[in-house]
């Protein structure tokens, strides 16, 4: 799946399903990071960890493919990639 050139996307992680496997951190370390609890979280544009439940981070255009791959490979099925314009999940457990 390729990102539409003028479309923006966000990603969030359901930590209640996160297995701490780390595939997402390996694939896109500029978007995902572990916290001290051993679970993965998203980071904002400044690299700050967003630890609030359901916190969303913008997906950089040059990292879109890696974020999508992370969602596909995630053993916990906890990564959600949504189109910003309408909130539709394009990759993750609720994608249509």
Rosetta blueprint (number, residue, H / E / L):
1 X L
2 X L
3 X L
4 X L
5 X L
6 X L
7 X L
8 X L
9 X E
10 X E
11 X E
12 X E
13 X E
14 X L
15 X L
16 X L
17 X L
18 X L
19 X L
20 X L
21 X L
22 X L
23 X H
24 X H
25 X H
26 X H
27 X H
28 X L
29 X L
30 X L
31 X L
32 X E
33 X E
34 X E
35 X L
36 X L
37 X L
38 X L
39 X L
40 X E
41 X E
42 X E
43 X E
44 X L
45 X L
46 X L
47 X L
48 X L
49 X E
50 X E
51 X L
52 X L
53 X L
54 X L
55 X L
56 X L
57 X E
58 X E
59 X L
60 X L
61 X H
62 X H
63 X H
64 X H
65 X H
66 X H
67 X H
68 X H
69 X H
70 X H
71 X H
72 X H
73 X H
74 X L
75 X L
76 X L
77 X L
78 X L
79 X E
80 X E
81 X E
82 X E
83 X E
84 X L
85 X L
86 X L
87 X L
88 X L
89 X E
90 X E
91 X E
92 X L
93 X L
94 X L
95 X L
96 X L
